[in-house]
Amino acid sequence: MSGKTVLEIRNLSKSFAKNKVLDGINLTVEEGTVCGLMGENGAGKSTMMKCLFGIYAKDEGQILLSETPIDFKNPKEALEHGVAMVHQELQQCLDRTVMDNLFLGRYPLKFGVVDEARMLKESNNLFARLKMNVNPQTVMRTMSVSQRQMVEIAKAVSYDAKLIVLDEPTSSLTEREVKKLFSIVDDLRKQGVSFVYISHKMDEIFEICDDVAVLRDGKMIFKKHVKDTNMNELISAMVGRSLDKRFPDVDNKPGEEYLKIENLNTKFPPILHDISFSVKKGEIFGLYGLVGAGRSELLESLFGVRTIASGNIIVGGKKLRFTSSRDAMDHSFALVTEERKLNGMFGKDTIKFNTTITNLDAYKTRRLLDGKKMEDATKKEISVMNTKCVSPDELISSLSGGNQQKVIIGKWLERSPEIFLLDEPTRGIDVGAKYEIYQLIIKMAKEGKTIIVVSSEMPEILGITNRIAVMSNHRLAGIVNTNETNQEELLRLSAKYL
């Protein structure tokens, strides 16, 4: 740490209509440091960064980069001035190669033609420098979310950025990849690169950050050295109240067996092998495993998205075989997907559209859609989910990630499903909103719903389930009672077939 200020934000304010999203924000980031940025969803973290990157025009205040006032008009201008951002929701050209994505917008030319040999050489040098094992000629679509996220981080480094903003960078990474990311951050920090590290994961803040700043309701609550604060103070600052415990009491009472999976195998890679388990009515059944273990593929198979080669899905004693997600929905299944932006919502439409789209028949009067019914249903789910928004007609893309997730869950609640499949339902959501979603999951279980929840966060899977099935290399490695297991056993099972 040199003590030299890289970024200084002075009295920054931003409003949308009558909604003041940022109110007199002040923040400094020093050279060669990692500043953690925390706050509930809707607190203003993303808006503040978008003002920095020129995506939004600020209403008041000043932003200085290395003591020079800046006012970027777009993200390209920010990148050219050494400011880069790795977004939580990846924005990549999936049908192009890794090196195409690295050089997008700045292709090197030789005699007026794209110089692919230079691109390949520079890409290989970049990955060697970062100690990443990535083939630059791999098509992005064939890579896992975690691999694509590491490529995006490498792209930020390739701009020789002096300030890199990481927005929930570990939300899709394995524990080994998280360690790798922290090693890269540490190396770059020693070279004088500064970071703003947006995360809801307390453990990461205390492990990698030098300072931490907390936003609440558009105001900067405090900024401190990490060594001068603790987890309870951070939680209290974020939510405006003290959270006595991270998880509500799991006091649901599972009933009789309702969903049974027998010897399920899928047809196309990655192939699931011989999966068998059963889930009771009113039970919260966890699915744990390393990234790539087959958890999402299993949920997609149950929901009719993936083709089943053999095996049975039995619901209430009746054998079912879904040929589409519509078929699964008609049999009272619901699926909250892991990547909400990619396949969980219509980003260019309103909260009302996204809330009512799966249940349109319920809002018809004389065969025509009734706008009043749709409005009332949306307002009800906004209230139930405690979604922070201006109105039902607001674009869902204008909401924070956590509030988008609340809209998505509310969409499915409108159908009153009996079997709820939740894939990383609290990914990228702050501690206060997580608690609300945990309460909702337990409430649904107490109402007799059958719930399967995938989570990569071990404390979460241990904190909100009755039983846990552990996946390893597309196989079921074992099923344990939550109150009789521990992290060591889950890790041992997750490595069983590796």
KALIN-V141163 format. One record per helix or strand. SS is the DSSP state (hx for helix, st for strand). FROM is the first residue (numbers start at 1). LEN is the number of residues. If there is no record, write none. Layout:
SS_FROM_LEN ; SS_FROM_LEN
This chain:
st_5_12 ; st_19_12 ; st_34_6 ; hx_45_8 ; st_60_6 ; st_68_3 ; hx_75_6 ; st_83_4 ; st_97_1 ; hx_98_5 ; st_109_2 ; st_113_2 ; hx_116_14 ; st_139_1 ; hx_140_3 ; hx_145_14 ; st_163_5 ; hx_175_16 ; st_194_5 ; hx_202_7 ; st_211_6 ; st_219_7 ; hx_226_3 ; hx_231_9 ; st_257_10 ; st_273_1 ; st_275_6 ; st_284_5 ; hx_295_8 ; st_308_8 ; st_318_3 ; hx_325_6 ; st_333_4 ; hx_340_4 ; st_350_1 ; hx_351_13 ; st_364_2 ; st_368_2 ; hx_371_15 ; st_395_1 ; hx_396_3 ; hx_401_13 ; st_419_5 ; hx_431_16 ; st_450_5 ; hx_458_6 ; st_467_6 ; st_475_7 ; hx_482_3 ; hx_487_8
